[in-house]
């Protein structure tokens, strides 16, 4: 027998009135469960968005090269201690010999070594009476603007000419600009870093990301590579960054590279000939021995058939 809808509603209301505490606890449990689920989902979505912003700020085609593995390290192993630092020539070789690399840059830092003595004191930036300690101070190439997407918010990045002439100019992070020049335009103002005075020519945009963010970029002072080496010649720790081509462009350049290998004037062939006195590298299809024997028999049969046609014209007709 089918019950009426109104009777079902009356029974439900009567049950809730008779068991108020149980009904309250049931509703409370449902509310707590839904709230916890929504909170966890919101946190995960926020972290996912921050990670995406952080990675997209550098670019999906950015490649980092260093002599140590990334992450937090304890004491270096004997094998890691014997590794030689990367050099500027290594970065130039990567840009020249890797067809998938569109742009390459290198940053110069103090040597990362384990010593028994006191660690190196943190670098300080000063302007008049204001001071910021613990900054990230390094020399780099003008290609850093493209490779690491280091776009100035105001001003400009230093040029190849300024790097070649060892100009004392600097591009600073947004946090340093706020602390040293809170109520003024920092462009053209001096900044003293490590006892050297530079002229501020640009201020970088703040890096994206909240939970995951490169704090050192906003507290960094970048100077031309040769200017840094002029003032601190003993630092030789190089950090290489590469900007790769898009997949379509990378495949196109790879095909062009391998297609030109057949050319004797190709760079790889020139190196091979000069080093080994060998002919240019090319991929030739060498027939199998059985295939060669078959071709000889077929050639002899064709010659014999032609001679028979010339000696007996009536047969060919």
N, C-alpha and C positions, 0 to 999 in steps of 0.2 A: 504494500500500500504506500503510495507516494505521499510524502509529507508536504505540507504547504510551506512556502518560503517564509511567511510571517511566523509560523510556529518555530522554525529553525532559528530565526533571529531572536525570538523570545527565550528560547532555551539557552542560547549562547549568552545573552545578557544576564540571565538568572545565574548561570554558572560563574560568570565573572564577579557578580555581586557576592556569591557565597564563598569564593576563593580569591579574595582581593590580594592577599600577599603573594600567592602563587602567580596570579596574573601580572602583578607589578614586577616580580622578579623575571618572569618570562620576557616581558616587554623590555626590561632593562638589559637583559642579556643580548637580545636582538639589536638594540641600539648600540651597545658597546662593541659587538662584533662588526657591525656595519661601519661604525666610526673608525675602529682599528684598521679595517680593510682599506677604507678610503685614505686614511693617513699614510699607510705603507705604500699604497699605489702613488699617492702624491709625492712622497719622498723619492721613490724610485724614478718617477717621471722627471722630477727636478734634477736629480743627479745625472740622469741620462742626457737631459738637455744641456747641463753644464759641461759634461764631457764632450758632447758634440760641438758646443761652442768653442771649447778649448782646442779640439783637433782641427775644426774648420778654420780657426784663426791662424794656425800655422799652415794648413793645407794638407790634403790627403796625399799629395805627391812629394812631401818633404821627407828627406832621409837624413838621419843623424849618424855620424861615424866618429867613434872615439876608440882609444886603445883599451879601455876597460869596459866591462859589461855594465849596462845601465842598472840603476837601483842602489840600494843601501848596502855598503860593503863593510866588513870588519877589517881584520888585518889582511894585507895583500899576501898572496901566495908567492913562493919563490919564482914561479913562472911569470906571474904578473909584474914582479919587480924588475925582471930582466927585459921586459918589453920596451922598445924604443918609442919615444913620442912621435906622433905624426908630424909632418913637415908641410910647408907651403908647396913644395914640389909634389908631394903626394896629392894634394888637392888639385893642382894644375894637371897632373897626369890623369886623374879621374875625369876631369872635364874634357880632356883631349881624347881619351881612349874609350870612353863609355858613350855610345850613341844615344842611350836612353836618358842621359843627363842634359838638362836644358841650361842650368846655371849652377855654379858651385861657389861656395864662400868658405872662409876659414876664420876662426877667432883665436886670439892669442891670450893665454892665461898663465899664471904662475905654475911652476912644475908641481905636480901632485906626487909627493914622495913621503915616506915614513921616516921621520928623523927623531932622534932622542932628545933634541933640544926643544925650546919653546916654539909653539906654532907661530906662523906669521901673523902679525897684528892686522886686524880688519882695516880696510881702506875707508878713509873719511873724505867727504866732500864738504867744502866750505864756501860761503859767500858772505863777506863782511863778518857780522857776529853770529850768523846762523851756521849750523853744522848738522850733517847727517852721517851717521856711522853705519858700517856694515853694508856698503853699497857693492854692486857688481860692476867692477871696473875692468875693461878688457879692450883690446884692439881688434879690429875686424876690417873686412873689405867692403867696398860700396855695394857689392852684390848681395849683402845681407838684407838690404831693403826688399829685394825680390824673393830671395830664398825663404826667409823667415817671416815675410809679410810685415816687416817693421816699418809701418807707414807713419810719418810724422803728422801729428795733429796740427801743429803750427811750425812754420819754418821749413827746413829741407834736410835731406841727408847729405853727407859729405860726398864729394865727387872723386873720380879717379885721379884728377889733377892734384887735388888736395892730398890724396894718399901718396902720390908719387913725390910731391914736394915736402912731405912730412909736416903738413900744416897743423898747428895746435888748435884744432876745432873739436867740438864734442856735440853729440846728440844724447839728451838725457831722458830718463823716464818720467812719467807723469807724477809719481809720488815725490820725487826729488824736486820737481818744479813747484809743487804745492808747498813744500816745506821751506825751500830756500828763497823762492820768489812768490810769496803769497799774494801780494797786492801790486804786482808789476809784471811787465812783459819780460820774460827771461831772454829773449833773442838779443844777441849782442852783448849780454852781460858776461863777466868773467866767472869762472868756477875753478876752484883749486882742488885738485884730486891727487893725492899722493905726493904733494909738494910741487906739482906742476900746474900751471895756470893755463886753462883752455878758454876759448870763446864759445859760448852756446849758440848753435846755429839751428837747432831743431828740438822739439819736444814730441816724444812718441805718443801715440794713442794708447789708452789703457788696454791691457789684454783682457779678452773675454773670459768668462768663467767665474763661478762663485766658490763652490766647494773645491773644484779642481781648477787651479789658476797658477800661472807662472809668476810668482811674486817678485822674483829677481828681475824680470823684464821691466817692471814699473819702478824698480830701484836701481836701474843700470845706468852706467855712463859709458857710451861707446865712442871711441876715438879711432882715427885711421890706423890701419895695421902698422904702417911704417913709422908713424908718430909714436905709437906705443913702444915699438922696438927701439926707437931712438932714445927714449927716456929710460926704459927698463930692458936692456939687452939680454939679461940673464934669463928672462922668462922664455920658455920654449915649449909649453904645453899647448898643442893645437887641437881644436875642435872643428871638425869638418861638417858642413851642411850642404846637401844637394837638393836641387829642385828638379824633379823628373818630368818628362814629357807626359802629356795625356796619352792614354793607351793607343789611340789612333795614330797620333804623331810618332809615338815610340815605335810602333810596328812599321810605319813608313820609313823612318830613319834606319831601323834595323835591316829592312829589305834593301835599302839603298847601300848600306854599308857592305852587306854580303854580296850584292851584285857587283860592286866595284872591286872586290877582291880579285877578280879575274884580270883586272887591269895591272900591267907590270908597274905602273907609276903609283899604285896604291901604297899608302904609308906602311902597311904591314909587310908588303912585299919588299919594299926598299929596306926595311930593317932586317928582313930575312936574308936578302941577297948580300947585304953588307956584312952580316954576322957569320953566315954559313956558306956564302957563295953558292946558294941553291937557286934553282929557277923559281919563278913566281908561283905562289900557292894557288891552285885551282882544283876543282873537283871534276875529274875526267872519268867517264864510264869505261872501265876496262872490261872487254868481253871475256867470258869464261873460255877455257881451252876447248871444251866440247863445242861451244858455239863457233869458235874459229874453224875447227875442223869441218863443221857442217857448212860454213860459208865457203870453204875451199872446194868441197865436193860439189856444192851447188854451182860455183863459178866454172869448174871443169865441165860439168854437164851442159851448161849454157853455151860454152865455147864449142863443144863437140856438136851440139844441135845446130849451131850456126854454120859450122863447116859442112855438115851434111846437107843443109839447105842450099849452100853455094854449089856443091858438087852435083846435086840432083834437083834442079829447078822444078821438075815436074811434080816432085813430092810436095814442095811448098805450095804449089798451086792447088 
